[in-house]
Amino acid sequence: MNMPEERMDRKRCCTFLIENTCFAVEADNVTEVLQRGVINNVPLASPAVSGLLNLRGRIIPAIDLRIFLEFPAAPPSIKQISLIVDINNEWYCFLVDKLLDVKAYDPHQVTPPTNDSSSVLTGVLPDTDQLIHFLSPEKILKSLLNIRTESLSVG
Amino acid sequence: MADNEEFISEFLIEASENLDQLDQDLVALEKNPHDPDRLASIFRTIHTIKGTCGFFGFTKLSNLSHHGEHLLGLLRDGKLHFDEQMASLLLELVDAIRTFLTAIESTGKEGDAAFPDLCQKMDATCLLAADPQNNQTEECLASPSSSTNQSNQPDDRTTSTPEEQPVVSTTSNHPAEADKLAPVASPDILSRSGSTRSNNTFDATIRVDVQLLDTIVDLVGELVLARNQLRTTATNEPALLDAVNRIHTVTGELQEVAMKTRMAPIDQLFNKFPRIVRDVAAACDKKVNLHIDGSDTELDRTLIEKIRDPLTHLIRNAIDHGIESKDMRSVAGKSTSGEISLRAFQESGQVTIEVSDDGAGISVDAVCKKAVEKGLVTEDAASAMSDERIFQFIFEPGFSTANAVTDISGRGVGMDVVRTNIESIGGTIDISSQRGVGTIVRVRIPLTLAIIPALIISSGGERLAIPQPYIQELVSLRKNGTTHIIDGLEGAPVLRLRDRLIPVVYLDRWLGLRDWEKRPTSGTVVVVKVDNHEFGLVVDAVTTSENQHSHATETTGLSFIVVKAISSLLAPMGIYSGATVMGDGSVVLILDLRGITMAADIPALTRRAGDLQSTSEEPSEVVQESSRYLVCETHNGHRVAVPLNQVQRLENFLESEIDPAADSRFVKRNGELTQLIDPDQVLHTSKELGKEPTGSLVGIILPNELGNKAIAVRRIIDIETGHGPLEKTATKRGLLGTLLVGDSATEVMDIVSASQWSEENPLS
């Protein structure tokens, strides 16, 4: 938001790896990045919610993007990284395999992959040697809330 | 423009505060019409509102207040009499101004309402001033004409029109009041500060954004957690240890101070009630006097807001259904005006609010009959219940019907909602009533929701917190003990607890933490009660936890935990009400028992348990509360029993925590000194062999009405049901008698006389 005016058309994103696939979220909402710390389990929460994390007294739900995106659970060899994201003034922690970079990009070059507006995948951007898949944290949250409502109504 | 907005919001805050004050002043004036100071203060308030709205261009509001001001001017000068009608009219004015303010607050504009009827009524009343005293035509001609002008052409008034004009004209007619008006006729800012009601604390208090305060409280909470983490990190460096200890002390004090910023006196709420009582009483054609006591009692700001509706409901009920009609009161030999008293006081970490009336009272029999009719209780069971217990049925949903309103003097309309509201903030509510004498409704609520007492339990490898207000008792499951869980109908497990069968939920299994084929035989059942639904949560253990608040509760597993909101992602699950951070930095979820009651469908399980009970072979024995005893062992190894209904709570203390004050033994709990009563001293028991000091003791905390006292014993043996009548051997002080408890004769202590004994013999 506070970017210099001449770069208004350029945005920054935070890229990371999950199961060797490159994903990205907009960098503006990422407040910090840290090693995965102790995460306390939340019984009966949806599987993608790994639990709660205590970040300097703030209690933050951790979402494992591997589980959420239906990749296999992280093997012990992977030391997951916590991406702390601010979504409407609430903090969430996204667990990813590896942080890559913070890079500037032109939003016009991002092509929406599907017509499904509820999809958490908001666009794809070709990079030098790979595709960057843009994720919308808000939509991830929304879809998690929907999953739970469904499972509760079934149970 | 932004500046203007700021001024407007300041004006709104101040005006609404002043209007609240007006409500009180008008109701007070109605009782004592000859109070010139109050009248003058009302006049100033309205005048200020008029002036300020003129300044901001709210012409309609300005016009309305001008009419009111004129009327008040006549009142102040004794041209008109203040009576009930006048009060109603002026209260109507206050409400109309409120309507404007609400519109301004939400839309920034004053809205379309103009209240022409009200203006006319006020003008008509003003004209009355002319009738009785013809010799005062001069003023009467001058004043109404100026106001008539205004009411005829209100829209001609523009922002630039200074509002001083009518004031000046009034002033010229009444030279005597020129002095009084001088401060308010001065420029806007001055007049506003001048009209602020006399406030001695003016210099000592400032307005601070509530959010800012909350942020401070939050940050202090984080500091406390950081400190706890620091303390658990063992260190051998003396200098560092010193610093850590200093931080520990300062943080503790800081937390206390920060918590105080959340507190506010309850008079913010109580101030609204004189007006409500007046209006409701008038609507019911009753005369009611309201007495308010303890309005300086402080509690958490957020809680004040939450008890507003329940208390309003209770007061309405008391007037509408509690207080009899004037005729009925005179027949009953009572004064025609009813008395309602509203009392608040702090008591052992809770705030008690009492709403009492001297009305017709509630008939226990009628409530009982109704409860039996509704199938809430069997006749036999009801006959063994205390009156208080029976009155609890009033809080059952849909208990009261139109029919019941006349039967049981109407309590119960919406009372289930009242109870739900009170319980949702961890409070309790009970009723006591005497037919023909009156009713007292007692609401007890915690001082704050930010720090709550809770039990930390472990289940399936997880630690969870259960808020203490819901907990009834803890039952230990033993392999060969008498307490056991049996299969109920359709395999639903139930716990046989003395005379009752209550449904139980295995927390580990229910939360999906663990599964098992054969039911575990060890563990603890936490018996909880939510909305009269009693059920057990089977947990692995009650953990002893480090404590953030006081050391006194350390060994009982009861902790004072700082409640943090859980994310909006998890809140809709409905089974966790929040979370807290333990000293080691780990997050512990707080169970939402109300939600769990719903999710586990406890009401259905309770019904099934009830079915099982009625079909069971064993005759179900009705046990009265009073025949249950807490059996314990004194330090000399003597076995004594204490009636369970006189036990408030059990707490463990270390011998080292006891403060041998000048002439008595005290222990500090929750910042207050509790006197310890030694039953060995009271009963003059002799020491049995092999009973050496253990270094710790259990305090049986006595009911608050006996003062801050606890009976100190070596250990608790069990809760037992007494069989047969109490054998009165009691010539011995402090002894109620002897009773067969379990299978041996046990001395039952008389708490009241033991408490008296401790006052006479402090050196124990």
Contacts between the chains, C-beta under 8 A, distances in Angstrom:
chain1	res1	chain2	res2	distance
A	38	B	585	7.0
A	38	B	586	6.3
A	40	B	462	8.0
A	40	B	586	5.6
A	40	B	587	4.2
A	40	B	588	7.3
A	40	B	589	7.8
A	41	B	462	6.2
A	42	B	570	6.2
A	42	B	576	7.4
A	42	B	589	6.5
A	43	B	460	7.9
A	43	B	462	6.4
A	43	B	511	3.7
A	43	B	512	6.0
A	43	B	513	5.6
A	43	B	589	7.9
A	44	B	511	5.8
A	44	B	512	5.9
A	44	B	573	6.6
A	44	B	575	6.7
A	45	B	570	6.2
A	45	B	573	6.7
A	49	B	569	7.0
A	49	B	570	7.3
A	51	B	587	7.7
A	52	B	566	7.3
A	52	B	570	7.9
A	52	B	579	6.1
A	52	B	587	4.3
A	52	B	589	7.4
A	53	B	587	7.3
A	54	B	225	7.7
A	54	B	581	5.2
A	54	B	585	5.5
A	54	B	586	7.0
A	54	B	587	5.2
A	56	B	222	6.0
A	56	B	226	7.2
A	57	B	221	6.4
A	57	B	222	3.1
A	57	B	223	7.9
A	57	B	225	4.5
A	57	B	226	6.7
A	57	B	564	8.0
A	57	B	581	6.2
A	58	B	222	7.3
A	59	B	564	5.0
A	59	B	565	7.8
A	59	B	566	6.5
A	59	B	567	7.4
A	59	B	579	5.0
A	59	B	581	6.9
A	59	B	587	5.7
A	60	B	567	7.1
A	61	B	566	7.6
A	61	B	567	4.5
A	61	B	569	5.0
A	61	B	570	6.0
A	90	B	567	5.9
A	90	B	568	6.2
A	92	B	567	7.1
A	92	B	569	7.3
A	141	B	569	6.3
A	144	B	569	6.2
A	145	B	569	6.7
A	145	B	572	6.7
A	148	B	572	6.7
A	148	B	573	6.6
A	149	B	572	7.3
A	152	B	573	7.7
